[in-house]
Amino acid sequence: MDADRICSARYDDEDGDDKLTEAEEAVKEVEREVIRVEEEVETLQEEIAILAQQVSESDNRRSTINSNLRYREADRKIAELQKQINALDVEGAAKAKKDFETKYGQAERERTTKLGKVG
């Protein structure tokens, strides 16, 4: 029993109650800090998720813009080709008309010549 009294006396002499209270307060402070840090980590994770979503949306937007640019370029090329086709059609029609007029003119002259001989 003497050992218990010695420990108890030492505890009282060294302000054991005060030290215990201080230690308990320190533990509570650390626990509050852990909770604060966990909340901060959660907030940061939410912000990271938002940023990741924004990056994904930006990538989609960029892809859409690139597709739009490719579409516009293809559309422009199609318009140019259509102009060339139209020009070829006009040239072909003009050539066909000239050929027709030349052949028709020759045939008309031949007919006139033959009618003149008959009459």
Z-matrix of the N, CA and C atoms (Angstrom, degrees):
N
C 1 1.427
C 2 1.519 1 111.31
N 3 1.270 2 115.35 1 -24.86
C 4 1.455 3 117.80 2 179.23
C 5 1.519 4 111.26 3 -61.80
N 6 1.305 5 116.44 4 -34.65
C 7 1.466 6 120.62 5 179.72
C 8 1.512 7 110.12 6 -63.85
N 9 1.316 8 116.76 7 -38.97
C 10 1.465 9 120.08 8 179.15
C 11 1.521 10 110.57 9 -65.31
N 12 1.328 11 115.35 10 -39.86
C 13 1.467 12 118.30 11 179.95
C 14 1.512 13 110.68 12 -68.80
N 15 1.301 14 116.01 13 -37.15
C 16 1.469 15 119.32 14 179.98
C 17 1.526 16 109.62 15 -65.42
N 18 1.341 17 116.11 16 -45.44
C 19 1.471 18 120.14 17 178.79
C 20 1.523 19 109.80 18 -63.01
N 21 1.302 20 117.09 19 -41.14
C 22 1.456 21 120.92 20 -179.36
C 23 1.520 22 110.03 21 -66.62
N 24 1.308 23 117.09 22 -39.78
C 25 1.459 24 120.90 23 179.66
C 26 1.519 25 109.11 24 -67.37
N 27 1.306 26 116.93 25 -42.34
C 28 1.465 27 120.73 26 179.70
C 29 1.540 28 109.78 27 -63.69
N 30 1.320 29 115.23 28 -40.51
C 31 1.463 30 120.63 29 179.42
C 32 1.529 31 109.36 30 -60.63
N 33 1.324 32 116.34 31 -44.67
C 34 1.461 33 120.47 32 179.49
C 35 1.516 34 111.59 33 -68.68
N 36 1.336 35 117.22 34 -39.89
C 37 1.468 36 121.12 35 -178.83
C 38 1.534 37 111.64 36 -65.94
N 39 1.289 38 117.43 37 -33.29
C 40 1.462 39 120.64 38 -175.77
C 41 1.526 40 111.63 39 -97.14
N 42 1.282 41 119.27 40 20.27
C 43 1.461 42 124.19 41 179.96
C 44 1.521 43 111.34 42 53.20
N 45 1.286 44 116.53 43 51.46
C 46 1.467 45 122.89 44 -178.19
C 47 1.514 46 112.89 45 -57.89
N 48 1.333 47 117.48 46 -40.47
C 49 1.472 48 119.61 47 -179.73
C 50 1.526 49 110.80 48 -64.03
N 51 1.318 50 115.67 49 -41.95
C 52 1.469 51 119.00 50 179.88
C 53 1.520 52 110.92 51 -65.04
N 54 1.334 53 115.23 52 -42.53
C 55 1.461 54 118.80 53 -179.90
C 56 1.523 55 111.48 54 -65.97
N 57 1.320 56 116.18 55 -38.03
C 58 1.461 57 120.29 56 177.90
C 59 1.522 58 109.99 57 -64.16
N 60 1.324 59 116.34 58 -43.14
C 61 1.464 60 120.69 59 179.20
C 62 1.528 61 110.01 60 -63.53
N 63 1.331 62 115.93 61 -42.83
C 64 1.469 63 119.71 62 178.23
C 65 1.526 64 110.79 63 -62.00
N 66 1.331 65 116.02 64 -42.23
C 67 1.470 66 120.08 65 -179.82
C 68 1.529 67 110.59 66 -65.13
N 69 1.329 68 116.15 67 -41.69
C 70 1.468 69 119.67 68 178.35
C 71 1.528 70 110.70 69 -63.27
N 72 1.337 71 117.31 70 -41.08
C 73 1.463 72 121.37 71 177.57
C 74 1.526 73 110.42 72 -64.71
N 75 1.327 74 116.83 73 -39.36
C 76 1.465 75 120.50 74 178.57
C 77 1.522 76 110.41 75 -63.94
N 78 1.333 77 116.43 76 -40.96
C 79 1.472 78 120.58 77 177.90
C 80 1.519 79 109.80 78 -63.53
N 81 1.320 80 117.38 79 -44.46
C 82 1.474 81 120.73 80 178.83
C 83 1.529 82 110.83 81 -61.95
N 84 1.334 83 116.47 82 -40.08
C 85 1.469 84 120.41 83 178.90
C 86 1.526 85 110.62 84 -63.55
N 87 1.339 86 116.06 85 -42.48
C 88 1.468 87 120.51 86 178.42
C 89 1.529 88 109.75 87 -64.46
N 90 1.321 89 117.13 88 -41.15
C 91 1.466 90 120.45 89 178.25
C 92 1.534 91 110.82 90 -62.23
N 93 1.337 92 117.10 91 -41.66
C 94 1.471 93 120.44 92 177.07
C 95 1.528 94 110.32 93 -63.02
N 96 1.319 95 116.51 94 -40.97
C 97 1.472 96 121.32 95 179.44
C 98 1.531 97 110.30 96 -64.19
N 99 1.327 98 116.64 97 -40.51
C 100 1.473 99 120.64 98 178.23
C 101 1.530 100 109.66 99 -62.27
N 102 1.312 101 117.34 100 -44.44
C 103 1.467 102 121.35 101 178.53
C 104 1.524 103 110.22 102 -61.78
N 105 1.333 104 117.03 103 -43.51
C 106 1.461 105 120.95 104 179.72
C 107 1.526 106 110.92 105 -62.02
N 108 1.331 107 115.74 106 -43.62
C 109 1.466 108 120.40 107 -179.65
C 110 1.532 109 109.99 108 -66.37
N 111 1.307 110 117.98 109 -41.18
C 112 1.469 111 121.06 110 177.52
C 113 1.524 112 110.88 111 -61.10
N 114 1.343 113 116.74 112 -42.06
C 115 1.458 114 120.16 113 177.60
C 116 1.532 115 110.98 114 -64.41
N 117 1.329 116 116.06 115 -39.84
C 118 1.463 117 120.16 116 178.45
C 119 1.528 118 110.87 117 -64.98
N 120 1.328 119 116.43 118 -40.95
C 121 1.467 120 120.67 119 177.68
C 122 1.534 121 109.74 120 -62.16
N 123 1.318 122 116.47 121 -43.05
C 124 1.469 123 120.34 122 178.62
C 125 1.527 124 110.81 123 -61.63
N 126 1.320 125 116.78 124 -43.43
C 127 1.465 126 120.94 125 177.91
C 128 1.523 127 110.56 126 -61.82
N 129 1.316 128 116.80 127 -43.79
C 130 1.466 129 120.67 128 178.95
C 131 1.528 130 111.21 129 -64.38
N 132 1.321 131 117.47 130 -38.26
C 133 1.459 132 120.39 131 177.99
C 134 1.529 133 110.52 132 -64.40
N 135 1.331 134 117.02 133 -38.36
C 136 1.463 135 120.61 134 177.14
C 137 1.526 136 110.13 135 -64.87
N 138 1.326 137 116.59 136 -41.91
C 139 1.465 138 120.13 137 178.83
C 140 1.528 139 110.62 138 -64.85
N 141 1.317 140 116.84 139 -39.25
C 142 1.469 141 121.05 140 177.93
C 143 1.525 142 109.83 141 -62.60
N 144 1.323 143 116.71 142 -42.05
C 145 1.470 144 120.31 143 179.18
C 146 1.528 145 110.27 144 -62.92
N 147 1.320 146 116.74 145 -40.76
C 148 1.470 147 120.53 146 178.35
C 149 1.521 148 110.18 147 -64.18
N 150 1.317 149 116.72 148 -44.61
C 151 1.472 150 120.56 149 178.87
C 152 1.527 151 111.35 150 -63.43
N 153 1.318 152 116.97 151 -39.67
C 154 1.468 153 120.51 152 178.51
C 155 1.530 154 110.06 153 -63.25
N 156 1.330 155 116.43 154 -39.94
C 157 1.472 156 120.90 155 177.59
C 158 1.526 157 110.02 156 -64.07
N 159 1.329 158 116.94 157 -41.47
C 160 1.461 159 120.56 158 179.33
C 161 1.528 160 111.02 159 -65.16
N 162 1.324 161 116.92 160 -38.77
C 163 1.468 162 120.51 161 177.55
C 164 1.529 163 109.36 162 -63.74
N 165 1.311 164 116.33 163 -43.63
C 166 1.461 165 120.50 164 179.11
C 167 1.529 166 110.70 165 -61.68
N 168 1.328 167 116.89 166 -43.94
C 169 1.461 168 120.70 167 178.63
C 170 1.522 169 110.76 168 -64.53
N 171 1.323 170 116.98 169 -38.26
C 172 1.464 171 120.79 170 177.57
C 173 1.519 172 110.84 171 -64.27
N 174 1.329 173 116.66 172 -41.36
C 175 1.470 174 120.10 173 177.72
C 176 1.530 175 110.37 174 -62.56
N 177 1.323 176 116.48 175 -42.37
C 178 1.468 177 120.27 176 178.18
C 179 1.521 178 110.68 177 -63.61
N 180 1.332 179 116.14 178 -42.57
C 181 1.464 180 120.73 179 179.40
C 182 1.528 181 110.32 180 -62.32
N 183 1.341 182 116.55 181 -44.24
C 184 1.466 183 121.28 182 179.16
C 185 1.528 184 110.20 183 -61.51
N 186 1.322 185 117.09 184 -43.04
C 187 1.460 186 121.24 185 178.88
C 188 1.528 187 110.66 186 -62.11
N 189 1.323 188 116.45 187 -42.10
C 190 1.465 189 120.99 188 178.79
C 191 1.521 190 110.52 189 -64.05
N 192 1.319 191 116.74 190 -42.51
C 193 1.469 192 120.70 191 179.08
C 194 1.526 193 110.25 192 -63.69
N 195 1.331 194 117.06 193 -44.00
C 196 1.463 195 120.23 194 178.51
C 197 1.523 196 111.04 195 -62.24
N 198 1.317 197 117.00 196 -41.45
C 199 1.465 198 120.49 197 177.34
C 200 1.524 199 110.27 198 -63.19
N 201 1.314 200 116.26 199 -41.37
C 202 1.459 201 121.10 200 179.23
C 203 1.522 202 110.42 201 -62.68
N 204 1.334 203 117.35 202 -42.69
C 205 1.461 204 121.07 203 178.75
C 206 1.536 205 110.95 204 -63.77
N 207 1.334 206 116.19 205 -42.05
C 208 1.472 207 119.22 206 177.99
C 209 1.525 208 110.29 207 -63.74
N 210 1.329 209 116.87 208 -40.51
C 211 1.465 210 121.34 209 178.68
C 212 1.528 211 110.58 210 -62.06
N 213 1.323 212 116.34 211 -45.53
C 214 1.469 213 119.80 212 -179.65
C 215 1.529 214 111.13 213 -63.19
N 216 1.322 215 117.12 214 -40.14
C 217 1.469 216 120.63 215 178.47
C 218 1.529 217 110.06 216 -64.31
N 219 1.321 218 116.66 217 -44.27
C 220 1.465 219 120.42 218 178.54
C 221 1.532 220 110.34 219 -63.38
N 222 1.321 221 116.87 220 -41.19
C 223 1.458 222 121.56 221 178.78
C 224 1.531 223 110.74 222 -62.57
N 225 1.321 224 116.43 223 -40.82
C 226 1.463 225 121.01 224 178.53
C 227 1.532 226 110.11 225 -64.06
N 228 1.335 227 116.53 226 -43.09
C 229 1.467 228 120.30 227 178.86
C 230 1.527 229 111.26 228 -64.22
N 231 1.318 230 116.05 229 -39.48
C 232 1.469 231 120.09 230 177.74
C 233 1.522 232 109.84 231 -61.97
N 234 1.322 233 117.63 232 -43.29
C 235 1.472 234 121.35 233 179.19
C 236 1.532 235 110.29 234 -62.07
N 237 1.324 236 116.63 235 -41.62
C 238 1.476 237 120.04 236 178.25
C 239 1.523 238 110.68 237 -63.32
N 240 1.340 239 116.11 238 -44.66
C 241 1.455 240 119.85 239 179.26
C 242 1.531 241 110.88 240 -63.63
N 243 1.317 242 117.20 241 -39.20
C 244 1.463 243 120.80 242 179.09
C 245 1.530 244 110.20 243 -62.99
N 246 1.336 245 117.16 244 -39.62
C 247 1.467 246 120.39 245 176.25
C 248 1.524 247 110.35 246 -62.00
N 249 1.331 248 116.71 247 -42.93
C 250 1.467 249 120.18 248 179.20
C 251 1.527 250 110.77 249 -63.94
N 252 1.321 251 116.55 250 -41.51
C 253 1.470 252 120.66 251 178.48
C 254 1.526 253 109.94 252 -62.76
N 255 1.330 254 115.98 253 -45.09
C 256 1.465 255 120.03 254 179.35
C 257 1.527 256 110.76 255 -61.55
N 258 1.329 257 115.81 256 -41.04
C 259 1.465 258 119.44 257 179.23
C 260 1.525 259 109.81 258 -64.46
N 261 1.321 260 117.96 259 -40.84
C 262 1.467 261 121.10 260 177.81
C 263 1.519 262 110.76 261 -63.93
N 264 1.324 263 117.33 262 -39.89
C 265 1.463 264 121.16 263 178.18
C 266 1.519 265 110.43 264 -62.23
N 267 1.320 266 117.43 265 -42.23
C 268 1.459 267 121.60 266 179.98
C 269 1.527 268 109.30 267 -66.43
N 270 1.323 269 116.44 268 -44.84
C 271 1.463 270 120.12 269 178.64
C 272 1.527 271 110.52 270 -62.15
N 273 1.333 272 115.81 271 -43.34
C 274 1.469 273 120.30 272 179.17
C 275 1.522 274 111.26 273 -62.99
N 276 1.334 275 115.42 274 -42.39
C 277 1.466 276 119.33 275 179.25
C 278 1.519 277 110.50 276 -65.52
N 279 1.325 278 117.07 277 -41.32
C 280 1.467 279 119.82 278 179.44
C 281 1.525 280 110.24 279 -64.29
N 282 1.328 281 117.27 280 -40.65
C 283 1.466 282 120.45 281 178.31
C 284 1.520 283 110.42 282 -65.30
N 285 1.351 284 115.69 283 -43.65
C 286 1.464 285 119.08 284 179.16
C 287 1.525 286 110.85 285 -61.75
N 288 1.330 287 118.43 286 -39.68
C 289 1.464 288 122.54 287 179.30
C 290 1.523 289 109.59 288 -64.46
N 291 1.314 290 116.02 289 -44.88
C 292 1.477 291 119.66 290 -179.84
C 293 1.520 292 110.53 291 -62.43
N 294 1.356 293 116.02 292 -44.21
C 295 1.463 294 119.64 293 178.49
C 296 1.526 295 110.46 294 -61.26
N 297 1.335 296 116.42 295 -42.59
C 298 1.461 297 120.55 296 178.92
C 299 1.524 298 111.03 297 -62.07
N 300 1.321 299 115.56 298 -47.36
C 301 1.466 300 119.22 299 -179.24
C 302 1.532 301 111.40 300 -62.16
N 303 1.317 302 116.38 301 -39.48
C 304 1.468 303 119.95 302 178.49
C 305 1.524 304 109.81 303 -63.85
N 306 1.326 305 118.04 304 -49.37
C 307 1.468 306 121.50 305 -179.16
C 308 1.522 307 110.62 306 -66.39
N 309 1.356 308 116.74 307 -41.01
C 310 1.461 309 120.21 308 179.40
C 311 1.523 310 109.95 309 -64.86
N 312 1.321 311 116.63 310 -41.84
C 313 1.470 312 120.56 311 179.05
C 314 1.517 313 111.07 312 -61.42
N 315 1.324 314 117.21 313 -42.29
C 316 1.465 315 121.13 314 178.93
C 317 1.530 316 109.95 315 -65.40
N 318 1.329 317 115.36 316 -44.14
C 319 1.465 318 119.16 317 -179.69
C 320 1.523 319 110.40 318 -65.08
N 321 1.304 320 118.69 319 -38.56
C 322 1.470 321 122.45 320 179.50
C 323 1.526 322 110.33 321 -66.60
N 324 1.316 323 116.00 322 -40.89
C 325 1.472 324 118.59 323 178.02
C 326 1.529 325 110.93 324 -64.86
N 327 1.324 326 115.93 325 -40.87
C 328 1.466 327 119.97 326 178.61
C 329 1.530 328 110.32 327 -63.84
N 330 1.293 329 117.49 328 -41.29
C 331 1.461 330 121.75 329 179.55
C 332 1.512 331 110.20 330 -64.46
N 333 1.327 332 115.61 331 -45.51
C 334 1.466 333 119.53 332 179.24
C 335 1.523 334 110.37 333 -61.09
N 336 1.311 335 115.16 334 -41.49
C 337 1.466 336 119.16 335 -179.85
C 338 1.538 337 109.30 336 -63.77
N 339 1.291 338 118.77 337 -43.50
C 340 1.458 339 122.92 338 -179.85
C 341 1.521 340 111.17 339 -67.00
N 342 1.324 341 116.90 340 -40.50
C 343 1.467 342 119.78 341 178.47
C 344 1.521 343 110.73 342 -65.97
N 345 1.324 344 116.46 343 -34.81
C 346 1.453 345 120.11 344 178.62
C 347 1.503 346 111.10 345 -67.04
N 348 1.285 347 118.70 346 -34.15
C 349 1.462 348 123.05 347 179.79
C 350 1.507 349 110.38 348 -75.05
N 351 1.306 350 118.68 349 -32.09
C 352 1.450 351 122.86 350 -177.58
C 353 1.536 352 108.39 351 -75.78
N 354 1.217 353 118.51 352 -36.73
C 355 1.436 354 122.48 353 -170.26
C 356 1.422 355 115.49 354 -88.61
